Amino acid sequence: MLKLRLSRGGTKKRPVYKVVVADSRFARDGRFIEKVGFFNPLLPKEKKERIGLEAERIKYWLGQGAQPTTRVARILGENELMPMPANGNNPQKAIPKKERKKEGSDDAKKEEAAKAEAAPTDGAKKEEAPKVDAKKEEAPKAEAKKEEAPKADAKKEEAPKADAPKEEKK
């Protein structure tokens, strides 16, 4: 499979990359089919000399089925040679894993606490949100249902009598 990828050059701690078309089975810095650009990560993003691409050749290879790596896809997206890739930055990646787990458990505890506080203080929420005002109008209906509840309780008392023979049949 053909890939558009970066091939590293330069010296220790001073990388310079070539954007190359290579077979995916070849080594990163090994044999490649064609060099189609360069990338110098040490230069500031504003400088034009940071990235150099041969747009026509890249479009040709993309048309031939070459797949860009994620880094090359970002570079091409920034230079408007192809649509920007969907996956973006992961802000959680920079946080050590142990701290991420702690934050996650803290968030879960906060959510549970918020839910627990929300249940007894429904009156406060009704005053805050206009959508909840509609629920106030429904409140009389709930009171009417409470009045009907004793009738249902009487039916429930009759229900165990009907259940008792069923249990004996088993």
Order of alpha helices (4+ residues) and beta strands (2+ residues): beta-beta-beta-beta-alpha-beta-alpha-alpha-alpha-alpha
